[in-house]
Amino acid sequence: MPTNIFKAAAVHPAIASRLEADVDRVHREAAQGYVEVAPRSRTSKIGSRRTVFTGMDGEFWQSRQFQWGQDDARTIMSRSAARTGGDPLFCKVTKPETQTQVHLLADVSKTLNFGMSRENKLFLQARAAVTVCLSLKESQDNVVPMLYANNEVVWTVPRPVAPVHVTRTMTRMILNPVYSTGKMDSGLISALRRLPPRRSEVLILSDFLNVTPEQQEALAKVARRHCVRALVIQDQRERHLPESTWWLPFPMPLKVFDLTTGHQATWWLTDRNRAQYTREFEEHEARLFAFFKTCGIRHEVVNTNEGPEATKKVLKLLALPPLTR
């Protein structure tokens, strides 16, 4: 069962009741789709897992005559070769395991506690995470959720679990997160280090606002082994400053707080400052997407003001086949 790494503080009954109402709302607004994972294809079926891959990993399926240049010599059945004198040779064919593990990494840093009045980025992230779990339920696959903050993984489960056993607890932990403290550049790295050595499905939910070179290096290394998808969660106010009040003859000041450090700054709502604010965000976004393309990471951008359209984008990301490298 899920275990919290840190002991959660007591929650006031009124806050707990409101939290449960938010959890119910997240589940009502989530959707269910199809997760296109690496060993699956819609064209053929072997055993209980749709696949086009056969190889040395997995359960024995059948034997067939060995084809030079097509089959791996390590799959030759030595006892059969001894009986036949090596003419013909037979090899073993295996089928993939009947369940797939999807590692769901969700960022619960303080920059995610920001957004529109209807929902903030944490609420949108919770809806996306539940959508992933519901999409895995149909194929009876397992999920390994990990919530990470500034410097470490703050909540996870000890082993892969069925999605139905973890969705509500995971949603509570996203909507009411335990913020960690410390260096900003180690939370994602700590989560990536927990991934298994074998090829797996990895889905990262984050705003990717504070991606460091060290995180990029760790993520690029993971993408070379695993099938990685990224859901980039944004809010319009991160891209555009509000318009100045039209009836005032001078620009209005806007106090801006850094959600990570708590430092305050003042932006004057002039046309030049608004253009600079948007340009800096777009440059950050372009660098991030170029990095994803270089690493072969499929990504999708969702916004807090999109409502149900954001859920459709999550389903689109899940249905995309992983890029082969």
Long-range contacts (C-beta under 8 A, 24 or more apart in sequence): 1-157, 1-161, 1-165, 2-145, 2-155, 2-156, 2-157, 2-161, 2-165, 2-166, 2-169, 2-170, 3-156, 3-157, 3-158, 4-155, 4-173, 4-178, 5-152, 5-153, 5-154, 5-155, 5-156, 6-154, 6-155, 6-178, 6-180, 8-178, 11-176, 15-176, 19-172, 19-175, 19-176, 22-123, 22-175, 23-168, 23-171, 23-172, 23-175, 26-123, 26-126, 26-127, 26-130, 26-171, 26-175, 27-130, 27-167, 27-168, 27-171, 29-127, 29-308, 29-311, 30-127, 30-130, 30-131, 30-134, 30-311, 31-131, 31-134, 31-311, 31-312, 31-314, 31-315, 32-131, 32-134, 32-135, 32-137, 32-138, 33-131, 33-135, 33-314, 33-315, 33-318, 33-319, 34-135, 34-138, 34-139, 34-318, 34-319, 35-100, 35-102, 35-132, 35-135, 35-136, 35-139, 35-141, 35-201, 35-318, 35-319, 36-318, 36-319, 36-320, 36-321, 36-322, 37-100, 37-102, 37-141, 37-201, 37-227, 37-322, 38-199, 38-201, 38-227, 38-322, 39-96, 39-100, 40-100, 46-95, 46-96, 47-95, 47-96, 47-98, 48-98, 49-95, 49-96, 49-97, 49-98, 49-100, 51-95, 51-96, 53-96, 54-93, 54-94, 54-95, 55-94, 56-94, 57-94, 57-96, 57-198, 58-94, 58-95, 58-96, 58-97, 59-94, 59-95, 59-97, 60-92, 60-93, 60-94, 61-93, 61-94, 61-95, 62-92, 62-93, 63-90, 63-91, 63-92, 63-93, 64-90, 64-91, 64-93, 65-89, 65-90, 65-91, 66-90, 66-91, 99-140, 99-141, 99-142, 99-160, 100-136, 100-139, 100-141, 100-142, 100-201, 101-141, 101-142, 101-143, 101-144, 101-160, 101-196, 101-200, 101-201, 102-132, 102-136, 102-141, 102-142, 102-143, 102-144, 102-200, 102-201, 102-202, 102-203, 103-143, 103-144, 103-146, 103-195, 103-200, 103-201, 103-202, 103-203, 103-226, 104-129, 104-132, 104-133, 104-143, 104-144, 104-145, 104-146, 104-203, 104-205, 105-146, 105-148, 105-188, 105-191, 105-192, 105-202, 105-203, 105-204, 105-205, 105-206, 106-145, 106-146, 106-147, 106-148, 106-170, 106-174, 106-204, 106-205, 106-206, 107-147, 107-148, 107-149, 107-187, 107-188, 107-204, 107-205, 107-206, 107-207, 108-147, 108-148, 108-149, 108-154, 108-173, 108-174, 108-177, 108-178, 108-179, 109-149, 109-150, 109-179, 109-187, 109-210, 109-260, 110-149, 110-150, 110-179, 110-259, 110-260, 111-207, 111-209, 111-210, 111-259, 111-260, 112-206, 112-207, 112-233, 113-177, 113-259, 114-235, 114-237, 114-238, 114-259, 115-235, 115-304, 116-235, 116-236, 116-304, 116-305, 118-304, 118-305, 118-307, 119-304, 120-235, 120-304, 121-207, 121-233, 121-234, 121-235, 121-304, 122-174, 122-175, 122-177, 123-175, 123-304, 124-233, 124-302, 124-304, 124-310, 125-174, 125-205, 125-233, 126-170, 126-171, 126-174, 126-175, 127-310, 127-311, 127-314, 128-205, 128-231, 128-233, 128-302, 128-310, 128-311, 128-314, 129-167, 129-170, 129-171, 129-174, 129-205, 130-167, 130-170, 130-171, 131-311, 131-314, 131-315, 131-318, 132-163, 132-203, 132-314, 132-318, 133-163, 133-164, 133-166, 133-167, 133-170, 134-163, 134-167, 135-315, 135-318, 136-163, 137-162, 137-163, 137-164, 145-170, 146-191, 146-194, 147-173, 147-174, 147-177, 148-180, 148-187, 148-188, 148-190, 148-191, 149-177, 149-178, 149-179, 149-180, 149-187, 150-179, 150-180, 150-181, 150-182, 150-183, 150-184, 150-186, 150-187, 150-260, 151-180, 151-181, 151-182, 151-183, 151-184, 151-186, 151-187, 151-190, 152-180, 152-182, 152-186, 152-187, 152-190, 153-187, 153-190, 153-191, 153-194, 154-178, 154-179, 154-180, 156-194, 184-210, 184-212, 184-260, 185-210, 185-212, 185-214, 185-215, 186-214, 188-215, 188-218, 188-219, 189-214, 189-215, 189-218, 192-218, 192-219, 192-222, 193-218, 195-222, 195-226, 197-225, 199-225, 199-226, 199-227, 200-226, 200-227, 201-226, 201-227, 201-229, 201-322, 202-226, 202-227, 202-228, 202-229, 203-228, 203-229, 203-230, 203-231, 204-228, 204-229, 204-230, 204-231, 205-231, 205-233, 206-230, 206-231, 206-232, 206-233, 207-232, 207-233, 207-234, 207-238, 208-232, 208-288, 209-238, 209-284, 210-260, 211-288, 216-291, 219-295, 219-297, 220-291, 220-294, 220-295, 223-295, 223-296, 223-297, 223-325, 224-295, 224-325, 227-322, 227-323, 228-295, 228-296, 228-297, 228-298, 229-297, 229-298, 229-299, 229-300, 229-317, 229-318, 229-320, 229-322, 230-292, 230-297, 230-298, 230-299, 230-300, 231-299, 231-300, 231-302, 231-314, 231-317, 232-288, 232-299, 232-300, 232-301, 232-302, 233-302, 233-304, 234-301, 234-302, 234-303, 234-304, 235-303, 235-304, 235-305, 236-303, 236-304, 236-305, 238-281, 239-278, 239-281, 239-282, 240-274, 240-277, 240-278, 241-267, 241-269, 241-273, 241-274, 241-277, 241-278, 242-269, 243-269, 243-274, 244-269, 244-270, 296-323, 296-325, 297-323, 298-322, 298-323
